[in-house]
């Protein structure tokens, strides 16, 4: 108990150390919150002792230090960690937590619970979708960051878990949590997670590299001292107050270099880097970094192809530093990094360090920080170690949800989409026969709006088919189009049969099956389209014997056409209104509402036909056009006869 109380006191010191210079009112508030944290911790500690789980209290202390020192998340995150165990066991209800410790603590705990309930069996085949799901399950980005801290604790204590659990933790860490830490810029956490994954998955390689690093440490330290000595002297002479230190690359990073360069450990020349950290905080810190760079390259010859200017062009995570590689003593290449103290904190902690240097209130700075972290997570970084992602690829997670299938696959769906939308996303045939779904174990109707993280099993029936009511349920334009097409096909399912009936009857009468003939028959039976005519015959609503009477019927308005000399625009207007079945084309007239199709470029003298398009009016095609067969067979009711003026 004394050990944990001591750890708690140190923890509280970290949580509240930045508030010591605030106003008296804020100081009193600090004391009240300190008391609140102590009370929560003692409740948790007593419950852990009753349940014989002292390890949980240790996890809280260690994880709290991670999220405070490495992420700067603050006191609400600490309260969440402390109270979570009590909430898990029902000692404190969500209402009691909100009443005594605030709404934020309750929401953070509920967010953590959502992440813990996720079925991640198939994360390896759905990495980007799972990262999106982890991000969107809670509105507060701190939930994901707290979970990242908890995962680092898990990896530090991996041996305490059963072998099967170890495998799950390691796999999730490699495919989900390391990419997240990388994108945020939490490089210390990312490097440690990578090393621990390597140690768990390839212990032999890990131990070989770790052993060789220990064996070469003395030589490396001596070389570093010899390398740094002239630089320190020159910096002091120039009035710069700097800290110089050597940083050995992580074991996983060394392993990647060995594989990429296809060399043994001894041939990896940049095992370590020299970091020069400028202590002064001045407005022209970028210029000072370049001056220091010049001093270093005056002493050691640089490789110009290895210069990386992350100060003029910071990384998306906010990383700023000058990197160069120089030839040191004994002709060995050495990487040198130049940065300010502020840049160094950002380099180590990513955006988690930014709020300390922003103007304005800490609360606003933290809000900006969380917004920026969310932005980083929504935009996969280019050239990341796990996958190179195109710069224009953005997962618009804020407008999307992620749905599990019964087999554990993860599907991306738009926010507000229904069960029916999801069924069509799985497969058009499943959508067409969908009768409902089982969502998280409960039966729901087609119109049920899915929520992020739902597990959905679609129910189907062979007798089910699309109906007009589905158009009110569906949100996806593509799925709406699918249903409209299905309804149209259902409406005209007898059309092919009707067309054959008409063809056979015309053959008996010795009449050729042509567009003018069919248009005349359709007009006689008051059918709006040719498809309506075919459908009515197919359904048996029209007696085929009446076709002869329709053909003998004189064309209405024929006399009017002969008696009145219409202008060409008037004839086109009549045609569009359904009064004419042909178009006269005169290329010299520019004001008419027709266009020559670009696909075949008709010219005077060629055999042509007119097609009434939905959006562009009349299009004139050659009868030999590559699109002619499809247009005529699929849309015969929109095809009109056309002739050149000189051919009339």
VEXDREN-2710 file (C-alpha; in Angstrom, 1 decimal):
% VEXDREN-2710
k/r/px/py/pz
1/UNK/0.0/0.0/0.0
2/UNK/2.8/2.4/0.9
3/UNK/4.4/1.8/-2.5
4/UNK/1.3/2.7/-4.4
5/UNK/0.6/5.8/-2.2
6/UNK/4.1/7.0/-3.0
7/UNK/3.5/6.3/-6.7
8/UNK/0.2/8.2/-6.5
9/UNK/1.9/11.3/-4.9
10/UNK/4.5/11.4/-7.6
11/UNK/1.7/11.0/-10.2
12/UNK/-0.3/13.9/-8.7
13/UNK/2.8/16.0/-8.8
14/UNK/3.1/15.5/-12.5
15/UNK/-0.6/16.1/-13.1
16/UNK/-0.6/19.4/-11.3
17/UNK/3.0/20.8/-11.6
18/UNK/2.0/23.3/-14.3
19/UNK/-0.8/24.8/-12.2
20/UNK/1.4/26.1/-9.4
21/UNK/1.7/29.6/-11.0
22/UNK/-2.0/30.0/-11.6
23/UNK/-4.4/32.3/-9.7
24/UNK/-5.5/31.6/-6.2
25/UNK/-9.0/30.5/-7.4
26/UNK/-7.4/28.0/-9.8
27/UNK/-5.1/26.8/-7.1
28/UNK/-8.1/26.1/-4.9
29/UNK/-9.7/24.2/-7.8
30/UNK/-6.4/22.3/-8.2
31/UNK/-6.6/21.2/-4.5
32/UNK/-10.2/20.1/-4.9
33/UNK/-9.2/18.0/-8.0
34/UNK/-6.2/16.6/-6.2
35/UNK/-8.5/15.4/-3.5
36/UNK/-10.9/13.9/-6.1
37/UNK/-8.0/12.0/-7.8
38/UNK/-6.8/10.7/-4.4
39/UNK/-10.3/9.6/-3.5
40/UNK/-10.7/7.8/-6.8
41/UNK/-7.3/6.1/-6.6
42/UNK/-7.9/4.9/-3.0
43/UNK/-11.3/3.4/-4.1
44/UNK/-9.6/1.6/-7.0
45/UNK/-6.7/0.4/-4.8
46/UNK/-9.0/-0.9/-2.1
47/UNK/-11.2/-2.7/-4.7
48/UNK/-8.1/-4.2/-6.3
49/UNK/-6.9/-5.5/-2.9
50/UNK/-10.4/-7.1/-2.3
51/UNK/-10.2/-8.7/-5.7
52/UNK/-6.5/-9.7/-5.2
53/UNK/-5.5/-7.7/-8.2
54/UNK/-2.6/-5.5/-7.1
55/UNK/-1.3/-5.6/-10.7
56/UNK/-4.1/-3.3/-11.8
57/UNK/-3.0/-0.5/-9.6
58/UNK/0.5/-0.8/-11.0
59/UNK/-0.9/-0.7/-14.5
60/UNK/-2.7/2.5/-13.7
61/UNK/0.4/4.2/-12.3
62/UNK/2.6/3.1/-15.2
63/UNK/0.1/4.0/-17.9
64/UNK/-0.7/7.3/-16.3
65/UNK/3.0/8.2/-16.5
66/UNK/2.9/7.3/-20.2
67/UNK/-0.1/9.5/-21.0
68/UNK/1.2/12.4/-18.9
69/UNK/4.9/12.4/-19.7
70/UNK/4.9/11.2/-23.3
71/UNK/1.5/12.5/-24.4
72/UNK/0.7/15.4/-22.1
73/UNK/-3.0/14.4/-22.0
74/UNK/-3.8/15.8/-18.6
75/UNK/-5.8/15.1/-15.5
76/UNK/-9.1/13.9/-17.1
77/UNK/-7.2/11.0/-18.7
78/UNK/-5.7/10.1/-15.4
79/UNK/-9.2/10.0/-13.7
80/UNK/-10.4/7.8/-16.6
81/UNK/-7.7/5.3/-16.0
82/UNK/-8.3/5.2/-12.2
83/UNK/-12.0/4.9/-12.4
84/UNK/-12.2/2.4/-15.3
85/UNK/-11.6/-0.6/-13.1
86/UNK/-14.4/0.5/-10.8
87/UNK/-16.7/1.0/-13.7
88/UNK/-15.8/-2.4/-15.2
89/UNK/-16.8/-4.2/-12.0
90/UNK/-20.0/-2.2/-11.4
91/UNK/-18.6/-0.6/-8.2
92/UNK/-19.4/2.8/-9.7
93/UNK/-22.2/3.3/-12.2
94/UNK/-21.8/5.7/-15.2
95/UNK/-24.2/8.1/-13.5
96/UNK/-22.2/8.1/-10.3
97/UNK/-18.9/8.7/-12.2
98/UNK/-20.5/11.7/-14.0
99/UNK/-22.0/13.1/-10.8
100/UNK/-18.7/12.8/-8.7
101/UNK/-16.0/13.1/-11.3
102/UNK/-17.5/14.9/-14.3
103/UNK/-19.0/14.1/-17.6
104/UNK/-15.7/13.9/-19.4
105/UNK/-14.5/11.1/-17.2
106/UNK/-17.6/9.1/-18.0
107/UNK/-17.4/9.7/-21.7
108/UNK/-13.7/8.7/-21.8
109/UNK/-14.4/5.5/-19.9
110/UNK/-17.3/4.6/-22.2
111/UNK/-15.0/5.2/-25.2
112/UNK/-12.4/2.9/-23.8
113/UNK/-15.1/0.2/-23.3
114/UNK/-16.1/0.5/-27.0
115/UNK/-12.6/-0.1/-28.1
116/UNK/-12.2/-3.1/-25.8
117/UNK/-15.3/-4.7/-27.2
118/UNK/-14.1/-4.6/-30.8
119/UNK/-13.8/-7.9/-32.6
120/UNK/-10.3/-7.5/-34.2
121/UNK/-10.0/-11.1/-35.5
122/UNK/-9.5/-9.9/-39.1
123/UNK/-7.6/-6.6/-38.5
124/UNK/-4.6/-7.8/-40.6
125/UNK/-6.7/-7.8/-43.8
126/UNK/-8.6/-4.5/-43.0
127/UNK/-5.8/-2.4/-41.5
128/UNK/-7.0/1.0/-42.8
129/UNK/-10.6/0.3/-42.0
130/UNK/-9.7/-0.8/-38.4
131/UNK/-7.6/2.3/-37.9
132/UNK/-10.6/4.4/-39.1
133/UNK/-12.9/2.4/-36.7
134/UNK/-10.6/3.0/-33.8
135/UNK/-10.6/6.7/-34.5
136/UNK/-14.4/7.1/-35.0
137/UNK/-15.8/5.0/-32.2
138/UNK/-15.4/8.0/-29.9
139/UNK/-15.7/11.7/-30.5
140/UNK/-12.9/12.4/-28.1
141/UNK/-9.5/11.6/-29.6
142/UNK/-8.0/11.1/-26.1
143/UNK/-9.8/7.7/-25.9
144/UNK/-7.5/6.4/-28.7
145/UNK/-4.4/8.0/-27.1
146/UNK/-5.2/6.5/-23.7
147/UNK/-5.7/3.1/-25.4
148/UNK/-2.3/3.6/-27.1
149/UNK/-0.8/4.1/-23.6
150/UNK/-2.5/1.0/-22.3
151/UNK/-1.2/-1.0/-25.2
152/UNK/2.4/0.2/-24.5
153/UNK/1.9/-1.1/-20.9
154/UNK/0.7/-4.4/-22.3
155/UNK/3.8/-4.8/-24.5
156/UNK/6.1/-4.0/-21.6
157/UNK/4.4/-6.8/-19.6
158/UNK/3.7/-9.1/-22.5
159/UNK/5.2/-12.2/-20.7
160/UNK/2.5/-11.9/-18.0
161/UNK/-0.2/-12.9/-20.5
162/UNK/-1.0/-16.4/-21.8
163/UNK/0.7/-17.4/-25.1
164/UNK/-2.5/-17.0/-27.2
165/UNK/-3.2/-13.6/-25.8
166/UNK/0.4/-12.6/-26.4
167/UNK/0.0/-13.4/-30.1
168/UNK/-3.2/-11.3/-30.3
169/UNK/-1.6/-8.3/-28.5
170/UNK/1.5/-8.4/-30.6
171/UNK/-0.4/-8.7/-33.9
172/UNK/-2.7/-5.8/-33.1
173/UNK/0.2/-3.7/-32.0
174/UNK/2.1/-4.3/-35.2
175/UNK/-0.8/-3.6/-37.6
176/UNK/-2.8/-1.0/-35.7
177/UNK/-1.1/0.8/-32.8
178/UNK/2.4/1.2/-34.4
179/UNK/0.9/2.9/-37.5
180/UNK/-1.2/5.2/-35.3
181/UNK/1.8/6.2/-33.1
182/UNK/3.8/6.8/-36.3
183/UNK/1.2/9.1/-37.9
184/UNK/0.8/11.1/-34.7
185/UNK/4.5/11.5/-34.4
186/UNK/4.9/9.7/-31.1
187/UNK/8.2/8.3/-32.2
188/UNK/9.5/7.3/-28.8
189/UNK/6.4/5.2/-28.3
190/UNK/6.5/3.9/-31.8
191/UNK/10.1/2.8/-31.6
192/UNK/9.6/1.1/-28.3
193/UNK/6.5/-0.8/-29.6
194/UNK/8.5/-1.9/-32.7
195/UNK/11.4/-3.2/-30.6
196/UNK/9.0/-5.1/-28.3
197/UNK/7.2/-6.6/-31.3
198/UNK/10.5/-7.7/-32.8
199/UNK/11.5/-9.2/-29.4
200/UNK/8.2/-11.1/-29.3
201/UNK/8.1/-12.3/-32.9
202/UNK/11.8/-12.8/-33.7
203/UNK/13.6/-13.1/-30.3
204/UNK/16.8/-14.6/-31.8
205/UNK/17.4/-11.6/-34.2
206/UNK/16.5/-9.2/-31.4
207/UNK/19.0/-10.7/-29.0
208/UNK/21.7/-10.8/-31.6
209/UNK/21.4/-7.1/-32.4
210/UNK/21.0/-6.2/-28.7
211/UNK/24.1/-8.2/-27.8
212/UNK/26.2/-6.6/-30.5
213/UNK/25.1/-3.1/-29.5
214/UNK/26.3/-3.9/-25.9
215/UNK/29.6/-5.3/-27.2
216/UNK/30.3/-2.2/-29.3
217/UNK/29.1/0.3/-26.7
218/UNK/32.6/1.2/-25.3
219/UNK/34.0/1.7/-28.8
220/UNK/31.0/3.7/-29.8
221/UNK/31.2/5.9/-26.7
222/UNK/34.9/6.6/-27.4
223/UNK/34.3/7.4/-31.0
224/UNK/31.4/9.7/-30.1
225/UNK/33.5/11.7/-27.6
226/UNK/36.3/12.1/-30.2
227/UNK/33.7/13.2/-32.8
228/UNK/31.9/15.7/-30.5
229/UNK/35.0/17.4/-29.0
230/UNK/35.9/19.8/-31.8
231/UNK/32.2/20.6/-32.4
232/UNK/31.7/21.6/-28.7
233/UNK/34.7/23.8/-28.8
234/UNK/33.5/25.6/-32.0
235/UNK/30.0/26.1/-30.6
236/UNK/31.3/27.6/-27.4
237/UNK/33.6/30.0/-29.3
238/UNK/30.6/31.1/-31.4
239/UNK/28.4/31.8/-28.3
240/UNK/26.0/28.9/-28.7
241/UNK/24.6/27.1/-25.6
242/UNK/23.9/23.6/-26.8
243/UNK/23.5/20.1/-25.5
244/UNK/25.3/17.4/-27.6
245/UNK/24.3/13.7/-27.2
246/UNK/24.5/10.5/-29.0
247/UNK/21.4/8.5/-29.8
248/UNK/21.6/4.8/-30.9
249/UNK/19.1/3.7/-33.4
250/UNK/16.3/1.4/-32.2
251/UNK/16.9/-2.3/-32.7
252/UNK/14.0/-2.6/-35.1
253/UNK/15.3/0.3/-37.1
254/UNK/18.7/-1.4/-37.3
255/UNK/17.0/-4.6/-38.4
256/UNK/15.2/-2.8/-41.2
257/UNK/18.5/-1.3/-42.4
258/UNK/20.2/-4.7/-42.4
259/UNK/17.3/-6.1/-44.5
260/UNK/17.1/-3.1/-46.9
261/UNK/20.9/-2.9/-47.4
262/UNK/21.3/-6.7/-47.3
263/UNK/24.3/-6.3/-44.9
264/UNK/25.3/-7.7/-41.6
265/UNK/25.3/-5.7/-38.4
266/UNK/28.9/-4.6/-38.7
267/UNK/28.2/-3.0/-42.1
268/UNK/25.4/-0.7/-40.9
269/UNK/27.4/2.5/-40.8
270/UNK/24.8/4.8/-39.2
271/UNK/24.1/2.9/-36.0
272/UNK/23.9/6.1/-34.1
273/UNK/23.3/9.8/-34.6
274/UNK/24.7/12.9/-32.9
275/UNK/22.1/15.4/-31.8
276/UNK/22.9/19.0/-31.3
277/UNK/20.1/20.8/-29.3
278/UNK/20.1/24.5/-29.1
279/UNK/19.0/25.6/-25.6
280/UNK/18.2/29.3/-26.4
281/UNK/14.6/30.1/-27.2
282/UNK/14.8/32.9/-29.7
283/UNK/12.7/34.1/-32.7
284/UNK/15.4/33.3/-35.2
285/UNK/15.9/29.7/-34.1
286/UNK/15.8/28.4/-37.7
287/UNK/18.6/30.7/-38.7
288/UNK/20.7/29.6/-35.6
289/UNK/20.2/26.0/-36.6
290/UNK/21.6/26.7/-40.0
291/UNK/24.6/28.6/-38.5
292/UNK/25.3/25.5/-36.3
293/UNK/25.0/23.3/-39.4
294/UNK/27.7/25.5/-41.1
295/UNK/30.0/25.2/-38.1
296/UNK/29.7/21.4/-38.2
297/UNK/30.3/21.1/-41.9
298/UNK/33.3/23.4/-41.6
299/UNK/34.9/20.7/-39.4
300/UNK/33.6/17.5/-41.1
301/UNK/32.9/17.2/-44.9
302/UNK/29.1/16.6/-45.5
303/UNK/27.4/14.4/-48.0
304/UNK/25.1/16.9/-49.8
305/UNK/22.8/14.1/-51.0
306/UNK/22.1/13.3/-47.3
307/UNK/20.9/16.8/-46.3
308/UNK/17.3/16.8/-45.0
309/UNK/15.8/20.2/-44.2
310/UNK/12.8/19.5/-42.0
311/UNK/12.9/23.1/-40.6
312/UNK/12.0/24.9/-43.8
313/UNK/9.5/22.1/-44.6
314/UNK/8.3/20.3/-41.4
315/UNK/6.8/16.9/-41.6
316/UNK/3.0/16.6/-41.3
317/UNK/3.5/15.6/-37.6
318/UNK/5.3/18.9/-36.9
319/UNK/8.7/17.4/-36.9
320/UNK/11.5/20.0/-37.4
321/UNK/15.2/19.3/-37.6
322/UNK/18.2/19.6/-39.9
323/UNK/19.8/16.3/-40.8
324/UNK/23.1/15.8/-42.5
325/UNK/25.6/13.0/-42.8
326/UNK/29.3/13.9/-42.5
327/UNK/32.6/12.0/-42.7
328/UNK/34.0/11.7/-39.2
329/UNK/37.4/10.3/-37.9
330/UNK/38.6/7.1/-39.5
331/UNK/36.4/7.9/-42.5
332/UNK/33.2/6.7/-40.8
333/UNK/29.9/8.3/-41.8
334/UNK/28.0/10.0/-38.9
335/UNK/24.5/11.4/-39.0
336/UNK/24.2/14.8/-37.3
337/UNK/20.8/16.3/-36.3
338/UNK/20.5/20.0/-35.4
339/UNK/17.4/21.4/-33.6
340/UNK/16.2/23.7/-30.8
341/UNK/14.9/22.5/-27.5
342/UNK/11.3/23.0/-28.6
343/UNK/11.9/21.1/-31.8
344/UNK/13.5/18.2/-29.8
345/UNK/10.4/17.9/-27.6
346/UNK/8.1/17.8/-30.7
347/UNK/10.4/15.3/-32.3
348/UNK/10.2/13.0/-29.3
349/UNK/6.5/13.5/-28.4
350/UNK/5.0/14.6/-31.7
351/UNK/2.0/17.0/-31.5
352/UNK/1.6/16.1/-27.9
353/UNK/4.4/18.6/-27.2
354/UNK/2.9/21.5/-29.2
355/UNK/0.4/22.8/-26.8
356/UNK/3.2/23.9/-24.4
357/UNK/4.5/26.4/-27.0
358/UNK/1.2/27.8/-28.2
359/UNK/-0.2/31.2/-27.3
360/UNK/-3.5/31.5/-25.5
361/UNK/-5.2/29.2/-23.0
362/UNK/-4.0/25.7/-22.3
363/UNK/-7.6/24.4/-22.9
364/UNK/-7.7/26.0/-26.3
365/UNK/-4.2/24.7/-27.1
366/UNK/-5.2/21.2/-26.2
367/UNK/-8.4/21.4/-28.3
368/UNK/-6.2/22.5/-31.3
369/UNK/-3.9/19.6/-30.6
370/UNK/-6.6/17.0/-30.5
371/UNK/-8.1/18.4/-33.7
372/UNK/-4.7/18.2/-35.4
373/UNK/-4.1/14.6/-34.2
374/UNK/-7.5/13.6/-35.7
375/UNK/-6.5/15.2/-39.0
376/UNK/-3.2/13.3/-39.0
377/UNK/-5.0/10.0/-38.4
378/UNK/-7.5/10.7/-41.1
379/UNK/-4.8/11.3/-43.6
380/UNK/-2.4/8.4/-43.8
381/UNK/1.2/9.7/-44.0
382/UNK/3.3/9.3/-47.2
383/UNK/6.3/7.0/-47.1
384/UNK/5.4/5.6/-43.7
385/UNK/7.3/2.5/-42.8
386/UNK/4.2/0.3/-42.9
387/UNK/2.9/1.4/-46.3
388/UNK/3.4/4.1/-48.9
389/UNK/0.1/5.9/-49.3
390/UNK/-0.8/8.3/-52.1
391/UNK/-1.0/11.9/-50.9
392/UNK/-4.5/12.4/-52.3
393/UNK/-5.9/9.4/-50.5
394/UNK/-7.9/10.5/-47.5
395/UNK/-10.1/8.3/-45.4
396/UNK/-13.0/10.7/-44.6
397/UNK/-13.7/9.0/-41.3
398/UNK/-15.9/11.8/-39.9
399/UNK/-18.5/10.9/-42.6
400/UNK/-18.2/7.2/-42.4
401/UNK/-18.9/4.2/-40.2
402/UNK/-17.3/0.8/-40.1
403/UNK/-19.5/-2.3/-40.0
404/UNK/-18.5/-5.9/-39.1
405/UNK/-19.8/-8.9/-41.0
406/UNK/-20.5/-12.1/-39.1
407/UNK/-17.1/-13.5/-40.3
408/UNK/-15.3/-10.5/-38.8
409/UNK/-14.6/-8.6/-42.1
410/UNK/-14.9/-4.8/-41.8
411/UNK/-16.9/-2.8/-44.3
412/UNK/-16.8/0.9/-44.8
413/UNK/-20.2/2.6/-45.0
414/UNK/-21.5/6.2/-45.1
415/UNK/-22.9/7.7/-42.0
416/UNK/-26.7/7.4/-41.9
417/UNK/-26.9/4.3/-44.2
418/UNK/-29.5/1.6/-43.5
419/UNK/-29.4/-2.2/-43.3
420/UNK/-30.7/-2.3/-46.9
421/UNK/-27.7/-0.1/-48.0
422/UNK/-25.3/-2.4/-46.3
423/UNK/-26.9/-5.5/-47.9
424/UNK/-26.4/-4.0/-51.4
425/UNK/-22.8/-3.1/-50.5
426/UNK/-22.1/-6.8/-49.6
427/UNK/-23.6/-7.9/-53.0
428/UNK/-26.3/-6.8/-55.3
429/UNK/-28.1/-10.2/-55.1
430/UNK/-28.0/-10.1/-51.3
431/UNK/-29.5/-6.6/-51.4
432/UNK/-32.3/-7.6/-53.8
433/UNK/-33.4/-10.5/-51.6
434/UNK/-32.8/-8.8/-48.2
435/UNK/-35.7/-9.0/-45.7
436/UNK/-33.9/-7.6/-42.6
437/UNK/-30.9/-8.2/-40.4
438/UNK/-29.6/-9.2/-37.0
439/UNK/-27.5/-6.4/-35.6
440/UNK/-25.5/-7.1/-32.5
441/UNK/-27.7/-10.1/-31.8
442/UNK/-31.1/-8.3/-32.3
443/UNK/-33.5/-8.5/-35.2
444/UNK/-33.9/-5.2/-37.0
445/UNK/-35.9/-4.0/-40.1
446/UNK/-34.6/-2.9/-43.5
447/UNK/-34.8/0.8/-42.6
448/UNK/-32.7/0.4/-39.4
449/UNK/-29.8/3.0/-39.4
450/UNK/-26.5/1.3/-38.7
451/UNK/-24.1/2.6/-36.0
452/UNK/-20.4/2.6/-36.0
453/UNK/-18.9/-0.8/-35.0
454/UNK/-22.2/-2.7/-35.4
455/UNK/-22.0/-6.4/-36.3
456/UNK/-24.5/-7.2/-39.0
457/UNK/-25.9/-10.4/-40.4
458/UNK/-28.1/-9.9/-43.4
459/UNK/-31.3/-12.0/-43.7
460/UNK/-32.6/-13.0/-47.2
461/UNK/-35.4/-14.8/-48.8
462/UNK/-35.8/-16.3/-52.3
463/UNK/-39.2/-14.8/-52.6
464/UNK/-38.1/-11.3/-51.7
465/UNK/-37.7/-8.7/-54.5
466/UNK/-37.2/-4.9/-54.7
467/UNK/-40.3/-2.7/-54.3
468/UNK/-40.9/1.0/-54.7
469/UNK/-40.8/1.5/-51.0
470/UNK/-37.1/0.7/-50.9
471/UNK/-36.4/4.0/-52.7
472/UNK/-37.4/5.8/-49.5
473/UNK/-35.1/3.6/-47.3
474/UNK/-31.9/3.7/-49.4
475/UNK/-29.4/6.5/-49.1
476/UNK/-26.7/5.4/-51.5
477/UNK/-27.3/6.9/-55.0
478/UNK/-25.7/3.7/-56.5
479/UNK/-28.1/1.5/-54.6
480/UNK/-31.1/3.6/-55.5
481/UNK/-30.1/3.3/-59.2
482/UNK/-29.9/-0.5/-58.7
483/UNK/-33.4/-0.7/-57.3
484/UNK/-34.8/1.6/-60.0
485/UNK/-33.3/-0.6/-62.6
486/UNK/-34.6/-3.7/-61.0
487/UNK/-38.1/-2.2/-60.8
488/UNK/-37.9/-1.2/-64.4
489/UNK/-36.8/-4.7/-65.4
490/UNK/-39.7/-6.1/-63.3
491/UNK/-42.1/-3.7/-65.0
492/UNK/-41.0/-4.8/-68.5
493/UNK/-40.3/-8.4/-67.8
494/UNK/-42.9/-9.4/-70.4
495/UNK/-41.6/-6.9/-73.0
496/UNK/-39.5/-9.4/-74.9
497/UNK/-42.4/-11.8/-75.2
498/UNK/-44.6/-9.0/-76.4
499/UNK/-42.1/-7.9/-79.0
500/UNK/-42.0/-11.4/-80.4
501/UNK/-45.8/-11.4/-80.6
502/UNK/-45.8/-8.2/-82.6
503/UNK/-43.0/-9.5/-84.9
504/UNK/-44.9/-12.7/-85.7
505/UNK/-48.1/-10.9/-86.4
506/UNK/-46.4/-8.4/-88.8
507/UNK/-44.8/-11.3/-90.6
508/UNK/-48.2/-12.9/-91.0
509/UNK/-49.5/-9.7/-92.5
510/UNK/-46.4/-9.4/-94.8
511/UNK/-45.4/-6.1/-93.1
512/UNK/-41.7/-5.4/-92.3
513/UNK/-40.8/-4.8/-88.6
514/UNK/-39.5/-1.2/-88.8
515/UNK/-39.5/1.8/-86.5
516/UNK/-42.2/3.8/-88.4
517/UNK/-44.5/0.7/-88.2
518/UNK/-43.9/0.2/-84.5
519/UNK/-44.4/3.9/-83.8
520/UNK/-47.7/3.9/-85.6
521/UNK/-48.9/0.8/-83.7
522/UNK/-47.8/2.4/-80.4
523/UNK/-49.6/5.6/-81.2
524/UNK/-52.8/3.7/-82.1
525/UNK/-52.9/1.9/-78.8
526/UNK/-51.9/5.2/-76.9
527/UNK/-48.7/3.8/-75.5
528/UNK/-46.2/6.4/-74.3
529/UNK/-43.2/4.3/-75.2
530/UNK/-42.3/1.4/-77.4
531/UNK/-41.5/-0.6/-74.2
532/UNK/-45.0/0.1/-72.9
533/UNK/-46.4/-1.3/-76.2
534/UNK/-44.3/-4.5/-75.9
535/UNK/-45.2/-5.0/-72.3
536/UNK/-48.9/-4.6/-72.9
537/UNK/-48.8/-7.2/-75.6
538/UNK/-46.7/-9.5/-73.5
539/UNK/-49.2/-9.3/-70.6
540/UNK/-52.0/-10.1/-73.0
541/UNK/-53.7/-6.8/-72.5
542/UNK/-53.9/-6.2/-76.3
543/UNK/-55.3/-8.6/-78.9
544/UNK/-52.7/-9.2/-81.6
545/UNK/-55.5/-9.3/-84.2
546/UNK/-56.0/-5.6/-83.8
547/UNK/-52.5/-4.8/-85.2
548/UNK/-54.0/-5.0/-88.7
549/UNK/-56.6/-2.4/-87.9
550/UNK/-53.9/-0.1/-86.4
551/UNK/-51.8/-0.3/-89.6
552/UNK/-54.9/0.5/-91.8
553/UNK/-55.7/3.6/-89.6
554/UNK/-54.8/6.8/-91.5
555/UNK/-52.1/8.9/-89.9
556/UNK/-53.7/11.7/-87.9
557/UNK/-52.6/15.1/-89.0
558/UNK/-51.2/13.9/-92.4
559/UNK/-53.3/16.4/-94.3
560/UNK/-52.2/19.1/-92.0
561/UNK/-48.6/18.3/-92.7
562/UNK/-49.1/18.5/-96.5
563/UNK/-51.3/21.6/-96.3
564/UNK/-49.0/23.6/-94.1
565/UNK/-45.3/24.4/-94.9
566/UNK/-43.6/24.2/-91.6
567/UNK/-40.1/25.6/-91.0
568/UNK/-37.4/23.1/-90.0
569/UNK/-37.3/24.3/-86.4
570/UNK/-41.0/23.8/-86.2
571/UNK/-40.7/20.2/-87.5
572/UNK/-38.0/19.5/-84.9
573/UNK/-40.2/20.9/-82.3
574/UNK/-43.1/18.7/-83.5
575/UNK/-40.7/15.7/-83.5
576/UNK/-39.7/16.3/-79.9
577/UNK/-43.4/16.6/-79.0
578/UNK/-44.0/13.2/-80.6
579/UNK/-45.8/14.5/-83.7
580/UNK/-43.2/13.4/-86.2
581/UNK/-41.1/10.3/-86.7
582/UNK/-38.2/11.7/-88.8
583/UNK/-35.8/14.7/-88.9
584/UNK/-34.5/16.6/-91.9
585/UNK/-30.8/17.6/-91.5
586/UNK/-29.3/20.7/-93.1
587/UNK/-25.7/21.3/-92.0
588/UNK/-25.9/24.9/-93.1
589/UNK/-28.5/25.8/-90.5
590/UNK/-26.8/26.5/-87.2
591/UNK/-29.8/27.4/-84.9
592/UNK/-31.4/23.9/-84.7
593/UNK/-31.5/21.8/-81.6
594/UNK/-29.5/18.8/-82.9
595/UNK/-25.9/17.8/-82.7
596/UNK/-23.7/15.5/-84.7
597/UNK/-22.4/12.6/-82.6
598/UNK/-18.6/12.8/-82.0
599/UNK/-18.3/9.0/-82.0
600/UNK/-19.0/8.7/-85.8
601/UNK/-18.9/12.3/-87.1
602/UNK/-21.7/12.1/-89.7
603/UNK/-21.2/14.0/-93.0
604/UNK/-23.6/14.7/-95.9
605/UNK/-24.3/11.6/-98.0
606/UNK/-23.8/9.1/-95.2
607/UNK/-26.7/6.9/-94.0
608/UNK/-27.9/8.4/-90.7
609/UNK/-30.5/8.1/-87.9
610/UNK/-31.5/10.5/-85.1
611/UNK/-31.4/9.5/-81.4
612/UNK/-33.2/11.6/-78.7
613/UNK/-30.8/11.7/-75.7
614/UNK/-32.0/12.6/-72.2
615/UNK/-29.7/15.6/-71.6
616/UNK/-28.4/16.7/-75.0
617/UNK/-31.4/16.7/-77.2
618/UNK/-31.2/15.1/-80.7
619/UNK/-27.9/13.4/-81.6
620/UNK/-27.3/12.4/-85.3
621/UNK/-25.4/9.1/-85.8
622/UNK/-24.3/7.1/-88.8
623/UNK/-26.1/3.8/-89.2
624/UNK/-22.6/2.2/-89.2
625/UNK/-21.7/3.9/-85.9
626/UNK/-20.2/1.5/-83.4
627/UNK/-22.9/2.6/-80.9
628/UNK/-25.8/2.2/-83.4
629/UNK/-26.7/-1.4/-82.5
630/UNK/-26.8/-0.8/-78.8
631/UNK/-28.9/2.4/-79.2
632/UNK/-31.4/0.9/-81.5
633/UNK/-31.9/-2.4/-79.7
634/UNK/-32.0/-0.9/-76.2
635/UNK/-33.9/2.3/-76.8
636/UNK/-35.9/1.8/-80.0
637/UNK/-38.6/4.2/-78.9
638/UNK/-36.0/7.1/-78.9
639/UNK/-34.7/6.4/-82.4
640/UNK/-36.1/8.5/-85.3
641/UNK/-35.6/8.4/-89.0
642/UNK/-33.2/11.2/-90.3
643/UNK/-32.4/12.3/-93.8
644/UNK/-30.1/14.9/-95.3
645/UNK/-32.1/17.8/-96.8
646/UNK/-30.7/17.2/-100.3
647/UNK/-31.8/13.5/-100.1
648/UNK/-35.5/14.4/-99.5
END
